[in-house]
Amino acid sequence: MNIVVCVKQVPDTTARKELGPDFRLNRAALESVVNPFDEYAIEEALRLKEANGGEVVVLVMGPPSAEDIIRKTLAMGADRAVHVTDPALAGTDWSGTCAVLSTALRRIPHDLVLTGTESTDARSGLVPGGLSEALGIPLVTYAVKLELDAESIKVHRQVPGGYQEVQTPLPAVVSVVKGANEPRYPSLKGIMSAKRKEIQKLTLADLDIDPASVGLHGARTVVTASQARAEKSSGEVARPETPEEAAVIIADFLQARKYI
Ligand SMILES: Cc1cc2nc3c(=O)[nH]c(=O)nc-3n(C[C@H](O)[C@H](O)[C@H](O)COP(=O)(O)OP(=O)(O)OC[C@H]3O[C@@H](n4cnc5c(N)ncnc54)[C@H](O)[C@@H]3O)c2cc1C
């Protein structure tokens, strides 16, 4: 079973994210991590491989610095990685990302493509659908549990109030939901062996992709303005002496805001 996991490099979720003068995230200044949602997809891939055999390949589109997070996924147990990196990719929008990842996927044997449900920086959640569309293969989202058999996959899909059981032929794209499993920590043995595992580097030229079709030049969306969310005010504190006084304060508060 050939499983490919799409993994995004994102800024550390606790880091204060600032946009640069071109309204793009100033990534260089930030510690980066494996997109937390993708750790569940990696763990699911490793469990499926342990149960059914095969290979787990990690696919990342990102700057050269993404090699650090790739090594972490190899230390978790992925067999090898493909890193699409090219200066012309900076600022690539959602559709460009899908075009690049799907082109790379056509060169990697894949019976199953796993993704997270969303990234923690842009959070569009659109890439899994875009990959399924570009590759012309089925999509199942919000997977909690996956059972493989020779030609198809049975997915327990999270829905409000419970889950559905969805079956689809392979190959397919499946997004794995946060909390579907307990992602393993890389062992020391895993960290050591990750140093020797292959990371195949691909440029846009290697993929025959026109640099003008991706990056800021190829983006179909342009951020024209950005405003930080207003700091939450701590609100008013009232210390009424009596319940009657409290009622008056609350009524005045609601009236002033035309709630009553
Ligand atoms: C703050 C911000 C706002 C943005 N706004 C927009 C916008 O409005 N419109 C737009 O088109 N683009 C936007 N982008 C660009 C967009 O983030 C990238 O194109 C991105 O690569 C794909 O979108 P996503 O992060 O929303 O992915 P999602 O669809 O949220 O990610 C879902 C899954 O897809 C996989 N995946 C996503 N990106 C990669 C990758 N680079 N390599 C490997 N796997 C990946 C992962 O498995 C991930 O869990 C924005 C970026 C930022 C940082």
The ligand as an SDF file (V2000), in Angstrom:
LIG
                    3D

 53 58  0  0  0  0  0  0  0  0999 V2000
   -2.5860   34.2020    6.5220 C   0  0  0  0  0  0  0  0  0  0  0  0
   -2.7230   33.5590    5.1480 C   0  0  0  0  0  0  0  0  0  0  0  0
   -3.8520   33.8110    4.3940 C   0  0  0  0  0  0  0  0  0  0  0  0
   -3.9960   33.2130    3.1360 C   0  0  0  0  0  0  0  0  0  0  0  0
   -5.1300   33.4750    2.4450 N   0  0  0  0  0  0  0  0  0  0  0  0
   -5.2930   32.8570    1.2490 C   0  0  0  0  0  0  0  0  0  0  0  0
   -6.4880   33.0890    0.5090 C   0  0  0  0  0  0  0  0  0  0  0  0
   -7.3830   33.8160    0.9470 O   0  0  0  0  0  0  0  0  0  0  0  0
   -6.6270   32.4760   -0.6790 N   0  0  0  0  0  0  0  0  0  0  0  0
   -5.6780   31.6530   -1.1690 C   0  0  0  0  0  0  0  0  0  0  0  0
   -5.8680   31.0850   -2.2460 O   0  0  0  0  0  0  0  0  0  0  0  0
   -4.5250   31.3950   -0.4880 N   0  0  0  0  0  0  0  0  0  0  0  0
   -4.3250   31.9880    0.6990 C   0  0  0  0  0  0  0  0  0  0  0  0
   -3.1850   31.7580    1.3980 N   0  0  0  0  0  0  0  0  0  0  0  0
   -2.1800   30.8650    0.8150 C   0  0  0  0  0  0  0  0  0  0  0  0
   -2.4660   29.4420    1.2240 C   0  0  0  0  0  0  0  0  0  0  0  0
   -2.2750   29.3500    2.5470 O   0  0  0  0  0  0  0  0  0  0  0  0
   -1.4890   28.5110    0.6230 C   0  0  0  0  0  0  0  0  0  0  0  0
   -1.6720   28.4650   -0.6900 O   0  0  0  0  0  0  0  0  0  0  0  0
   -1.5220   27.1090    1.2090 C   0  0  0  0  0  0  0  0  0  0  0  0
   -0.4670   26.3780    0.7770 O   0  0  0  0  0  0  0  0  0  0  0  0
   -2.7810   26.3110    1.0000 C   0  0  0  0  0  0  0  0  0  0  0  0
   -3.7760   26.6960    1.7240 O   0  0  0  0  0  0  0  0  0  0  0  0
   -4.0930   26.3700    3.2630 P   0  0  0  0  0  0  0  0  0  0  0  0
   -2.9320   26.6450    4.1140 O   0  0  0  0  0  0  0  0  0  0  0  0
   -5.3150   27.0910    3.5590 O   0  0  0  0  0  0  0  0  0  0  0  0
   -4.3240   24.7980    3.2760 O   0  0  0  0  0  0  0  0  0  0  0  0
   -5.5290   23.9360    3.8870 P   0  0  0  0  0  0  0  0  0  0  0  0
   -6.4810   23.5710    2.8090 O   0  0  0  0  0  0  0  0  0  0  0  0
   -6.0880   24.5690    5.1090 O   0  0  0  0  0  0  0  0  0  0  0  0
   -4.6700   22.6410    4.3120 O   0  0  0  0  0  0  0  0  0  0  0  0
   -5.2800   21.3810    4.3660 C   0  0  0  0  0  0  0  0  0  0  0  0
   -4.2150   20.3220    4.2180 C   0  0  0  0  0  0  0  0  0  0  0  0
   -3.5920   20.4210    2.9330 O   0  0  0  0  0  0  0  0  0  0  0  0
   -2.2110   20.0320    3.0180 C   0  0  0  0  0  0  0  0  0  0  0  0
   -1.3600   21.1820    2.6130 N   0  0  0  0  0  0  0  0  0  0  0  0
   -1.6740   22.5160    2.5880 C   0  0  0  0  0  0  0  0  0  0  0  0
   -0.6150   23.2620    2.1600 N   0  0  0  0  0  0  0  0  0  0  0  0
    0.3890   22.3700    1.9110 C   0  0  0  0  0  0  0  0  0  0  0  0
    1.7450   22.4960    1.4680 C   0  0  0  0  0  0  0  0  0  0  0  0
    2.2820   23.6950    1.1870 N   0  0  0  0  0  0  0  0  0  0  0  0
    2.4990   21.3560    1.3420 N   0  0  0  0  0  0  0  0  0  0  0  0
    1.9590   20.1180    1.6250 C   0  0  0  0  0  0  0  0  0  0  0  0
    0.6860   19.9280    2.0720 N   0  0  0  0  0  0  0  0  0  0  0  0
   -0.0880   21.0370    2.2070 C   0  0  0  0  0  0  0  0  0  0  0  0
   -1.9700   19.6500    4.4930 C   0  0  0  0  0  0  0  0  0  0  0  0
   -2.2090   18.2620    4.6670 O   0  0  0  0  0  0  0  0  0  0  0  0
   -3.0670   20.4510    5.2110 C   0  0  0  0  0  0  0  0  0  0  0  0
   -3.4680   19.8750    6.4340 O   0  0  0  0  0  0  0  0  0  0  0  0
   -3.0000   32.3570    2.6280 C   0  0  0  0  0  0  0  0  0  0  0  0
   -1.8580   32.0990    3.3980 C   0  0  0  0  0  0  0  0  0  0  0  0
   -1.7300   32.6870    4.6470 C   0  0  0  0  0  0  0  0  0  0  0  0
   -0.5320   32.3670    5.4680 C   0  0  0  0  0  0  0  0  0  0  0  0
  1  2  1  0
  2  3  1  0
  2 52  2  0
  3  4  2  0
  4  5  1  0
  4 50  1  0
  5  6  2  0
  6  7  1  0
  6 13  1  0
  7  8  2  0
  7  9  1  0
  9 10  1  0
 10 11  2  0
 10 12  1  0
 12 13  2  0
 13 14  1  0
 14 15  1  0
 14 50  1  0
 15 16  1  0
 16 17  1  0
 16 18  1  0
 18 19  1  0
 18 20  1  0
 20 21  1  0
 20 22  1  0
 22 23  1  0
 23 24  1  0
 24 25  2  0
 24 26  1  0
 24 27  1  0
 27 28  1  0
 28 29  2  0
 28 30  1  0
 28 31  1  0
 31 32  1  0
 32 33  1  0
 33 34  1  0
 33 48  1  0
 34 35  1  0
 35 36  1  0
 35 46  1  0
 36 37  1  0
 36 45  1  0
 37 38  2  0
 38 39  1  0
 39 40  1  0
 39 45  2  0
 40 41  1  0
 40 42  2  0
 42 43  1  0
 43 44  2  0
 44 45  1  0
 46 47  1  0
 46 48  1  0
 48 49  1  0
 50 51  2  0
 51 52  1  0
 52 53  1  0
M  END
$$$$
